[in-house]
Amino acid sequence: MNREIVVSVDAMGGDNAPQAIVDGLAVAHVRHPKVKFLLHGDHARLQPILLGKPALKNVAQVMHCDGVIAMDEKPSQALRRSRNTSMGRAIESVANGEAQVAISAGNTGALMAIAKVRLRTVAGLSRPAIAALWPTIRGQTVVLDVGANIDTDARQLVDFAIMGEAYARVVFGLDRPSVGLLNVGAEEMKGHDEMKAAAAALRDSGLALRFHGFVEGDDISAGTVDVVVTDGFTGNIALKAAEGTARLIGHYIRSAMQRSMFSRLGYLFAKPGFDVLRQKMDPRAVNGGVFLGLNGVVVKSHGGTDGIGFANAVELAIEMGESDFTARIADAMAHLPASFKALGTPAPEAVPAPTPEAAQ
């Protein structure tokens, strides 16, 4: 680690906050003892938990604030009153340079809205996207968007491809990650017009981007490409379906192993193998989605995760905080061919961030 990393934490966001948040930070501290944490939230609730974790207490500073964004709160309402909330303060610490990355297990829509206003979008990008790491036969794949944008046009799909490729370079250490567009078939004539236009633009872009072409749903778990690009509607459904399938398989295995005395005996002999399977299917192992395309790094943890899952999301946040990911995105957008403007409305210029008062 070449510089001090500070992680800004929404300590009150999530179904199991603040206990699961602090538990996760304690695990992350063991893995990364030099990283420091800013915990935004209720001092009276956080301090007693920290007293039971003396090692973490030495690298964690509680920044008291009273407000909390509810999990079911509308993003517009959350944005108006974000100034004195744990989520708003966590993002503000990144905006003013106190931390390199923010993390929250709270309301996803509110987190995106506040982050977009306070951090702004990278110049040239149309919209930010949420990227998730997906377990595959080959290892892991980046999938985006998984929920930030319901409708996308060709230009936005191209933006997602550029952001996803840069993200894969950071998290996988690849020189040239492969990129595919999620479609209903691999043939060039398949899909809607925006999908076809995005594919044509990526093939003819001249960018140093290894475009594979179209991929199908089963290609995600097969690990056919390193980056799968889709709209947020499709990506979110695919993500939730995959998580549900993993739980279903786990249920089937448990039921099968309990059917008879012989199956229970067989389980005892096969337990090491089942333990490996359980670890691979555990959604906590890939917890954490990154908001790509902002002038700052924000990581979203699953709202219902426990300490182990949050620790894994913090580990991802630390990795992103150590990288030059945002600069890579900005450089890629600055060198886009002028022909990309033909894909639709040119990406808006970055606008000045509103004052904190305007964001209340």
N, C-alpha and C positions, 0 to 999 in steps of 0.2 A: 504494500500500500504506500503510494507516494505522497499522499496528502491526508489530512484529517477528514474523516467522513462523519457528518452529523445527519442523523435521520430525524425528521420532524414527524411526530406520531399523534394522530387523533386518538387519544386514549379513551374516549367515551363512545366511539362509534362501533356498532356491531351488537349482535344479540347477547353476547356474553361479556361485554365490556363492564368495568375495566379489568376484571380479573384475568380473562383470557389474553388480553393485550399485554399486561405486565408479565404474565407467565411466558408468553412468547418472546418478549424482549429478554427475559432472563436466559432462555435457551440460546437466543441469538448472540447474547453477550459472551457466552462460553465459546461459541464458534468464532466470534469476531471481537476479542477483548478490547481493541483499540477504538472501536466505533463508539460515538457518543449519541445520546438520545435526548430530544426535547419532547417532553410529554405534555400535551395540551389537554387540560380538563380540570375537574374538581379536585383541588388540593386535599380536601378533607377525606375524600374517598380513595385517592391514590396513595397518599403518604403511608397509611397503615399497611397497605399491600407491599409497598417498597421496603418497609422496615423488616419484612420477612425475607428480603432478598438483598442482603448487604452488599454483595459484589456488584449487582446491577445499580444499586443506589449511588455508587461512586461515579458512574458514568451517565446517570440520568438526572435531568433537571426538570422539575415540574413547573409548568407555566400555567398559572391558575386562570381559568375562565369559567363562567357560569353556564353559558348556553350549550345546548346539545341539539344536533339535527336529528330529528326522529327518522326511523327507517321508512316510514310511509309518508314523509313530508314531501310536498310538491317542490320540484327544483326551483321554480320561480320564487316561492315563499322562502325557501332556504337561502337563496341568493340574497334576498332583501335583508335578512337578519343575520347574515353570516359573520359579521365583524367580531362579535363576542362569543363565537361558538368554537368548540374544540376542532371541528373540521375546518372552519374558516381560518383559524389561527395556524393550524398545521400547514396549510397551503401558503399562507402569508409569510411564514418563516422561509419558505423556498423563494418566494418572490423578492424578499428583501435581502437574500444572501446569507441568512443565518444557518441554513441547512442546504444540502445538495439534493435531497429527495424527501417527499412526503408520503406517508402511508396511512390508509384508513380502511376499516372494515365496515364503514357506515353506508349510508344511502348512496347508491351508485349514481343516480341521476343528479342528485344534489352535488356530489363530489365533482362530476364532470362540469356542471354549470359554474361552480365556484372556481374551479381550476381554469376554465376557459377565460373567465373574466379577469382573474388576477394574474395569470401567467401568459395569456394570449397565445394565439396560434402562430407557429413558425411562418414567416413571410413566404407566400407562394402556395401554401397548403390550403385546401378547401375546408377540410374538417379534421378534427382529431379522431382517433379510433382506439378501441381497446383491444390489446393483443393478449392472448392466453397461450400458455405452453401445453401441448397436447401429447400424452404418452402414445408411442407408436411401436411397431415391431422393431424398427431401426433405432429407436431412442426417443426423441422428442421432435415435435413440429410446432412452429409458430402458426397460430390461426388468428386472423383478424378480418373484419371487425366482429366482436362477439357481444355487441349490445349498444354501442354508442349511437349508431346511425341506422334507422329503420330503412330509409330509402337512399339509394346511392346511384349516381350517374357514372359514366365512363371515366370522367376526370378524377372523381373521388376514388374509384377502384385503382386507377394508376397510382394515385397518391398513396393508397394503402400498400400497394406492392412495393413502392420505394421505401416506405417506413418499415414495413415488415422485413425487407431484405437487410436494412441497416440494423434492426433489432436482432435478427438471427446472427449477424456477424459478431455482435457483442456477446450474446448468451451462449452461442455454440462455438465461437471461435473459428468460424468458417471464412475462407477468403472469398468464395463465390457461392453463396447459398442459392439453391434452385427455388423458383417461385412458380406457383400454379394458381389459376383462377377456378374456384369451385363452380361447377356447372352440372347440368343434367346429363351430360355426355361428353366424351373426349373429342368428338368430331367437331371440326371447325364450324359447321353449319348449325350446331346446337346452341340453344340459349337465346335470351332476349337481345335486343339491339344494343343496349348499353354494354352488355357483357362482350359482345362481338367487337364493338368499337374499342373497348379497353384492351382486348387481346391484340387487335391489330396495332394499336399504338405501342404496346409493349414490345411486339415483334420488331417494329420499325423505328424504335426510339433512338437507337445508337448508344443507349446507356450501357454501362458495364454491369448488366443485370442478366442473369442466366434464367430466361423465361422458358418454362417447360411447356406451357400451353394450358389447356383445360384439364382439370382433374375432377373425379366424381367423389361422392361421399365416402365410399369404402377406401379411397386413396389416402384419406386423412390418417386412419389407424394403421394403414400399411406403410406410412412414411414415404410415400412416393416422391414428395417434394419436401423441402425444408420450410417453406412458407406457403400457407394456403390463404388466399384472399377471397373474401365474400362480403356481402352486406351484413349489417348488424342484426337484421331480422333473422336471416338464415343462420348466421353464425351462432346466435344465442340459442336458437332451437336445437341446433346440432350439439352444442355444448351440454345443454340440459339433458338431451336424449342420451348422450354418451355417459353422463354421470348416473342417470337412472339405469342404464344398461349394466353398468358396473355393479350397482347395488343389487340388481336382479340376479346377476351371476353369483354374487356372494351369497345371496339368499338360497339359491338353488344348491350351491355347494354345501352350505351348512345343513340344509334339509337332508341332502343325500347322505352326509356323513353320520346322521343321527337315526337313520332308518332301522338299523339292526345292530346287534352286538358285533357282527363281523365287520360292518362298515366302520363302527367306532374303533375297532382294533386296527383296521387298515389305516384309519386316520392317524393313529399314534405312530405308525411306521412312516407315513408320508408327511408328518407334521412339518419337518424342515422345508419341504417343497411348498406346502400350503402357506407357510410363513412368508416365503419369498413372493408368492402370488398375492397375498394380502397386502404386502408393501407396495407392489406395483399397481394395485387397484385402489389404493388409498388416495382419495382426492386431495388430502392434505399435502401430499408430496409435491403436487404441482399447483399449490395455492398461490394466487397472485396474478392479477392482470395489470399490464402497464398501459397508461394513457399515452399514446404516441402522437407526436405532432405539436406538442406544447413547448413553450420556452421554459422548460423546467420538467423535472421527472416526478410523476405521481403514480403510486402503486395502489391498486384496489385489492384488498383481501376479501375472501368470502365472508359474508356477514355472520354466519353461524359457526365459524371455525373455532377450534380450541387453541390452546397455547402452542401445540406442535405445528398446527397449520399456520398460525400467525408467524411463528418463527421462520418458516420456510418462505413466507411472503416477505418478511424483513430481509432475509438473505438475498432474495431477488432485488429488493430495493437497494441494498448495499452494493451489489454488483453493478446496478445501473448508475448509482451515484459515483462509482469509481470510473465509469466509462466517459467517453466523449460523444455519447450517442446523439445528443441534441445538436451538436456542431456538425455531425455527419449528415443529419437530416437537412439542416440548413444549407450545407454545401451542395447536396444532391438537388435540392429544389432550385438553387441558384443557377444550376447548369442544365436545367430542363430545356429541351429543344423548343423553339417558338411554335412549332407545329402542334404542340400539345394544347394550345389555346383553341384549336379547332374542335376539341372534344366537347365544348360547351362553354358555359360562362367561365371566364378566367378566374382563377383563385383570387379572392379578395386580398387587398393589401392589409398588412397587420395594422390595427388601429391602436391608439394609445389606450392604456388601461385606465378605467375610471378610478376616481378617487375612492378611498375606503368608505367615505360617507355615501357615495352613490351606490355602493354595493350592499348597503344595509337592507 
